[in-house]
């Protein structure tokens, strides 16, 4: 998984400084990965902004509670399966993602059966992307 081939599209801003610090740490560890922040609005307007922000060559991965939960090793393997394709991880706003946008996703992913604020979901996703990179590189960071 090449971080430069991944992007996060996230609705809303990160306001908590401790979450901002964690995000900054993982972005340093994942050079090339970017986060595009989109305005909070209604789910329909957010879906339109997400569709507009998606590049034609990106495979959308929607993060949602009802998505598939997988362990970190499986996540790393799945990312590796995309090879040189570009991935766009989409984190919706507080009111969720429209059914149409969910249906358009190549992959629906759940970080946990629990619900997290979008700020924490962003930080958790970054950590898992870093962990996936270290798993694929054989680094001792991941101890299962």
C-alpha atoms as an extended CHARMM CRD file, in Angstrom:
* protein
*
       144  EXT
         1         1  UNK       CA              0.0000000000        0.0000000000        0.0000000000  PROA      1               0.0000000000
         2         2  UNK       CA              1.4700000000        3.2770000000       -1.0900000000  PROA      2               0.0000000000
         3         3  UNK       CA              0.1190000000        6.1320000000        1.0880000000  PROA      3               0.0000000000
         4         4  UNK       CA              0.4180000000        8.4850000000       -1.8810000000  PROA      4               0.0000000000
         5         5  UNK       CA             -2.2480000000        6.3740000000       -3.6130000000  PROA      5               0.0000000000
         6         6  UNK       CA             -4.7060000000        6.8820000000       -0.7440000000  PROA      6               0.0000000000
         7         7  UNK       CA             -6.7810000000        9.8490000000        0.2640000000  PROA      7               0.0000000000
         8         8  UNK       CA             -9.3190000000       10.5070000000        2.9690000000  PROA      8               0.0000000000
         9         9  UNK       CA            -12.4390000000       12.5210000000        2.1860000000  PROA      9               0.0000000000
        10        10  UNK       CA            -13.8920000000       13.6340000000        5.5070000000  PROA      10              0.0000000000
        11        11  UNK       CA            -16.9380000000       15.7160000000        6.2900000000  PROA      11              0.0000000000
        12        12  UNK       CA            -16.3190000000       18.2930000000        9.0020000000  PROA      12              0.0000000000
        13        13  UNK       CA            -13.3260000000       19.7530000000       10.7320000000  PROA      13              0.0000000000
        14        14  UNK       CA            -11.2470000000       18.3030000000       13.5420000000  PROA      14              0.0000000000
        15        15  UNK       CA            -11.6560000000       20.6500000000       16.4910000000  PROA      15              0.0000000000
        16        16  UNK       CA            -10.0340000000       18.7490000000       19.3530000000  PROA      16              0.0000000000
        17        17  UNK       CA             -6.3270000000       19.5930000000       19.5810000000  PROA      17              0.0000000000
        18        18  UNK       CA             -5.3300000000       16.1450000000       20.8350000000  PROA      18              0.0000000000
        19        19  UNK       CA             -6.9910000000       14.5440000000       17.7960000000  PROA      19              0.0000000000
        20        20  UNK       CA             -5.2660000000       17.0750000000       15.5110000000  PROA      20              0.0000000000
        21        21  UNK       CA             -1.9210000000       16.0990000000       17.0810000000  PROA      21              0.0000000000
        22        22  UNK       CA             -2.5850000000       12.4020000000       16.5010000000  PROA      22              0.0000000000
        23        23  UNK       CA             -3.6050000000       13.0280000000       12.9020000000  PROA      23              0.0000000000
        24        24  UNK       CA             -0.4760000000       15.1040000000       12.3030000000  PROA      24              0.0000000000
        25        25  UNK       CA              1.6760000000       12.2830000000       13.7290000000  PROA      25              0.0000000000
        26        26  UNK       CA              0.2020000000        9.6620000000       11.3960000000  PROA      26              0.0000000000
        27        27  UNK       CA              0.3170000000       11.9570000000        8.3730000000  PROA      27              0.0000000000
        28        28  UNK       CA              4.0880000000       12.3130000000        8.9700000000  PROA      28              0.0000000000
        29        29  UNK       CA              4.3390000000        8.5180000000        9.0720000000  PROA      29              0.0000000000
        30        30  UNK       CA              2.2900000000        8.2030000000        5.8650000000  PROA      30              0.0000000000
        31        31  UNK       CA              3.9220000000       10.6830000000        3.4840000000  PROA      31              0.0000000000
        32        32  UNK       CA              1.8010000000       11.4190000000        0.4580000000  PROA      32              0.0000000000
        33        33  UNK       CA             -1.5230000000       10.5390000000        2.0820000000  PROA      33              0.0000000000
        34        34  UNK       CA             -3.8420000000       13.5310000000        2.1010000000  PROA      34              0.0000000000
        35        35  UNK       CA             -7.0730000000       14.4780000000        3.8170000000  PROA      35              0.0000000000
        36        36  UNK       CA             -9.6800000000       16.5460000000        2.0260000000  PROA      36              0.0000000000
        37        37  UNK       CA            -12.1530000000       18.1610000000        4.4040000000  PROA      37              0.0000000000
        38        38  UNK       CA            -15.6690000000       18.8300000000        3.1910000000  PROA      38              0.0000000000
        39        39  UNK       CA            -18.2820000000       21.1210000000        4.7310000000  PROA      39              0.0000000000
        40        40  UNK       CA            -20.8900000000       19.7870000000        7.1750000000  PROA      40              0.0000000000
        41        41  UNK       CA            -24.3740000000       20.0690000000        5.7390000000  PROA      41              0.0000000000
        42        42  UNK       CA            -27.3020000000       17.7670000000        5.0600000000  PROA      42              0.0000000000
        43        43  UNK       CA            -26.4560000000       14.1870000000        4.0680000000  PROA      43              0.0000000000
        44        44  UNK       CA            -27.6300000000       14.9480000000        0.5180000000  PROA      44              0.0000000000
        45        45  UNK       CA            -25.3860000000       18.0180000000        0.1520000000  PROA      45              0.0000000000
        46        46  UNK       CA            -22.4800000000       16.1430000000        1.7540000000  PROA      46              0.0000000000
        47        47  UNK       CA            -23.0080000000       13.2510000000       -0.7060000000  PROA      47              0.0000000000
        48        48  UNK       CA            -22.9030000000       15.7060000000       -3.6150000000  PROA      48              0.0000000000
        49        49  UNK       CA            -19.6920000000       17.2730000000       -2.2600000000  PROA      49              0.0000000000
        50        50  UNK       CA            -18.1630000000       13.7930000000       -1.8830000000  PROA      50              0.0000000000
        51        51  UNK       CA            -19.1500000000       12.8440000000       -5.4600000000  PROA      51              0.0000000000
        52        52  UNK       CA            -17.6280000000       16.1020000000       -6.7210000000  PROA      52              0.0000000000
        53        53  UNK       CA            -14.4200000000       15.5210000000       -4.7290000000  PROA      53              0.0000000000
        54        54  UNK       CA            -13.9240000000       11.9240000000       -5.9160000000  PROA      54              0.0000000000
        55        55  UNK       CA            -11.4940000000       11.6280000000       -8.7700000000  PROA      55              0.0000000000
        56        56  UNK       CA            -12.4620000000        9.3950000000      -11.7070000000  PROA      56              0.0000000000
        57        57  UNK       CA             -9.5190000000        7.0700000000      -10.9830000000  PROA      57              0.0000000000
        58        58  UNK       CA            -10.3010000000        6.6250000000       -7.2630000000  PROA      58              0.0000000000
        59        59  UNK       CA            -11.9580000000        3.5570000000       -5.7780000000  PROA      59              0.0000000000
        60        60  UNK       CA            -14.3410000000        4.7860000000       -3.0450000000  PROA      60              0.0000000000
        61        61  UNK       CA            -14.2160000000        3.0210000000        0.3100000000  PROA      61              0.0000000000
        62        62  UNK       CA            -17.0810000000        4.1900000000        2.5330000000  PROA      62              0.0000000000
        63        63  UNK       CA            -16.6190000000        3.9880000000        6.2870000000  PROA      63              0.0000000000
        64        64  UNK       CA            -19.9020000000        3.1270000000        7.9310000000  PROA      64              0.0000000000
        65        65  UNK       CA            -21.2250000000        1.3250000000       10.9640000000  PROA      65              0.0000000000
        66        66  UNK       CA            -22.9630000000       -1.3090000000        8.8230000000  PROA      66              0.0000000000
        67        67  UNK       CA            -19.8340000000       -1.9830000000        6.7680000000  PROA      67              0.0000000000
        68        68  UNK       CA            -17.6500000000       -5.0640000000        7.0120000000  PROA      68              0.0000000000
        69        69  UNK       CA            -15.4290000000       -5.3300000000       10.0650000000  PROA      69              0.0000000000
        70        70  UNK       CA            -12.0820000000       -6.9750000000        9.4840000000  PROA      70              0.0000000000
        71        71  UNK       CA             -8.9000000000       -7.4170000000       11.4910000000  PROA      71              0.0000000000
        72        72  UNK       CA             -5.7310000000       -5.4360000000       10.8140000000  PROA      72              0.0000000000
        73        73  UNK       CA             -3.9270000000       -8.2270000000        8.9360000000  PROA      73              0.0000000000
        74        74  UNK       CA             -6.9060000000       -8.7360000000        6.6210000000  PROA      74              0.0000000000
        75        75  UNK       CA             -7.1300000000       -4.9560000000        6.1320000000  PROA      75              0.0000000000
        76        76  UNK       CA             -3.4460000000       -4.8510000000        5.1410000000  PROA      76              0.0000000000
        77        77  UNK       CA             -3.9520000000       -7.7370000000        2.7170000000  PROA      77              0.0000000000
        78        78  UNK       CA             -7.0490000000       -6.1620000000        1.1950000000  PROA      78              0.0000000000
        79        79  UNK       CA             -5.2170000000       -2.8760000000        0.6550000000  PROA      79              0.0000000000
        80        80  UNK       CA             -2.4050000000       -4.7680000000       -1.0330000000  PROA      80              0.0000000000
        81        81  UNK       CA             -4.9440000000       -6.3020000000       -3.3820000000  PROA      81              0.0000000000
        82        82  UNK       CA             -5.6660000000       -2.8870000000       -4.8730000000  PROA      82              0.0000000000
        83        83  UNK       CA             -2.1050000000       -2.6590000000       -6.1850000000  PROA      83              0.0000000000
        84        84  UNK       CA             -1.5290000000        0.6840000000       -7.8650000000  PROA      84              0.0000000000
        85        85  UNK       CA             -5.1900000000        1.7470000000       -7.8320000000  PROA      85              0.0000000000
        86        86  UNK       CA             -6.0630000000        4.9260000000       -5.9590000000  PROA      86              0.0000000000
        87        87  UNK       CA             -8.3130000000        4.6020000000       -2.8990000000  PROA      87              0.0000000000
        88        88  UNK       CA            -10.5190000000        7.3020000000       -1.4070000000  PROA      88              0.0000000000
        89        89  UNK       CA            -11.6670000000        6.5460000000        2.1310000000  PROA      89              0.0000000000
        90        90  UNK       CA            -14.8880000000        8.4510000000        2.8190000000  PROA      90              0.0000000000
        91        91  UNK       CA            -15.9300000000        9.4860000000        6.3340000000  PROA      91              0.0000000000
        92        92  UNK       CA            -19.3760000000       11.0700000000        6.4100000000  PROA      92              0.0000000000
        93        93  UNK       CA            -20.8350000000       13.6350000000        8.7360000000  PROA      93              0.0000000000
        94        94  UNK       CA            -22.8190000000       13.2650000000       11.9340000000  PROA      94              0.0000000000
        95        95  UNK       CA            -26.0260000000       12.3090000000       10.1010000000  PROA      95              0.0000000000
        96        96  UNK       CA            -24.3640000000        9.5960000000        8.0520000000  PROA      96              0.0000000000
        97        97  UNK       CA            -24.0440000000        8.8920000000        4.3490000000  PROA      97              0.0000000000
        98        98  UNK       CA            -26.8770000000        8.6290000000        1.8390000000  PROA      98              0.0000000000
        99        99  UNK       CA            -27.9960000000        5.1960000000        0.6780000000  PROA      99              0.0000000000
       100       100  UNK       CA            -27.0530000000        6.1080000000       -2.9110000000  PROA      100             0.0000000000
       101       101  UNK       CA            -23.4740000000        6.9630000000       -1.9260000000  PROA      101             0.0000000000
       102       102  UNK       CA            -23.1870000000        3.7930000000        0.1820000000  PROA      102             0.0000000000
       103       103  UNK       CA            -24.3520000000        1.7250000000       -2.7820000000  PROA      103             0.0000000000
       104       104  UNK       CA            -21.7720000000        3.3300000000       -5.0820000000  PROA      104             0.0000000000
       105       105  UNK       CA            -18.8650000000        2.2440000000       -2.8760000000  PROA      105             0.0000000000
       106       106  UNK       CA            -16.4870000000       -0.4690000000       -4.0110000000  PROA      106             0.0000000000
       107       107  UNK       CA            -16.0850000000       -1.4130000000       -0.3610000000  PROA      107             0.0000000000
       108       108  UNK       CA            -18.0540000000       -0.6070000000        2.7850000000  PROA      108             0.0000000000
       109       109  UNK       CA            -15.7890000000       -0.7090000000        5.8180000000  PROA      109             0.0000000000
       110       110  UNK       CA            -16.5840000000       -0.5330000000        9.5240000000  PROA      110             0.0000000000
       111       111  UNK       CA            -13.8080000000        0.2890000000       11.9740000000  PROA      111             0.0000000000
       112       112  UNK       CA            -15.9050000000       -1.2200000000       14.7650000000  PROA      112             0.0000000000
       113       113  UNK       CA            -19.4820000000       -2.1670000000       15.5790000000  PROA      113             0.0000000000
       114       114  UNK       CA            -19.3400000000        0.8120000000       17.9370000000  PROA      114             0.0000000000
       115       115  UNK       CA            -20.1030000000        4.3550000000       16.7900000000  PROA      115             0.0000000000
       116       116  UNK       CA            -17.3230000000        6.9660000000       16.9130000000  PROA      116             0.0000000000
       117       117  UNK       CA            -17.3180000000       10.7060000000       16.3310000000  PROA      117             0.0000000000
       118       118  UNK       CA            -16.0060000000       11.4730000000       12.8270000000  PROA      118             0.0000000000
       119       119  UNK       CA            -12.8640000000       13.0210000000       14.3530000000  PROA      119             0.0000000000
       120       120  UNK       CA            -11.9500000000        9.7670000000       16.1020000000  PROA      120             0.0000000000
       121       121  UNK       CA            -12.8790000000        7.7040000000       13.0410000000  PROA      121             0.0000000000
       122       122  UNK       CA            -10.3660000000        9.7530000000       11.0680000000  PROA      122             0.0000000000
       123       123  UNK       CA             -7.6230000000        9.1240000000       13.6360000000  PROA      123             0.0000000000
       124       124  UNK       CA             -8.4590000000        5.4040000000       13.8840000000  PROA      124             0.0000000000
       125       125  UNK       CA             -8.4010000000        5.0390000000       10.1000000000  PROA      125             0.0000000000
       126       126  UNK       CA             -4.9960000000        6.7190000000        9.8990000000  PROA      126             0.0000000000
       127       127  UNK       CA             -3.6180000000        4.4070000000       12.5670000000  PROA      127             0.0000000000
       128       128  UNK       CA             -4.9300000000        1.3650000000       10.6910000000  PROA      128             0.0000000000
       129       129  UNK       CA             -3.4710000000        2.6130000000        7.4140000000  PROA      129             0.0000000000
       130       130  UNK       CA             -0.0980000000        3.0070000000        9.1360000000  PROA      130             0.0000000000
       131       131  UNK       CA             -0.4500000000       -0.4130000000       10.7630000000  PROA      131             0.0000000000
       132       132  UNK       CA             -1.3140000000       -1.9490000000        7.3770000000  PROA      132             0.0000000000
       133       133  UNK       CA              1.8110000000       -0.4250000000        5.8760000000  PROA      133             0.0000000000
       134       134  UNK       CA              3.9690000000       -1.8500000000        8.6690000000  PROA      134             0.0000000000
       135       135  UNK       CA              2.3300000000       -5.2860000000        8.4220000000  PROA      135             0.0000000000
       136       136  UNK       CA              3.0500000000       -5.4120000000        4.6860000000  PROA      136             0.0000000000
       137       137  UNK       CA              6.6500000000       -4.2840000000        5.3430000000  PROA      137             0.0000000000
       138       138  UNK       CA              7.1670000000       -6.9400000000        8.0510000000  PROA      138             0.0000000000
       139       139  UNK       CA              7.8040000000       -4.2940000000       10.7270000000  PROA      139             0.0000000000
       140       140  UNK       CA              7.4590000000       -5.2590000000       14.4060000000  PROA      140             0.0000000000
       141       141  UNK       CA              4.9310000000       -2.3930000000       14.9620000000  PROA      141             0.0000000000
       142       142  UNK       CA              2.0370000000       -4.8690000000       14.6860000000  PROA      142             0.0000000000
       143       143  UNK       CA              2.1310000000       -7.5270000000       17.3840000000  PROA      143             0.0000000000
       144       144  UNK       CA             -0.8110000000       -9.8760000000       17.0720000000  PROA      144             0.0000000000
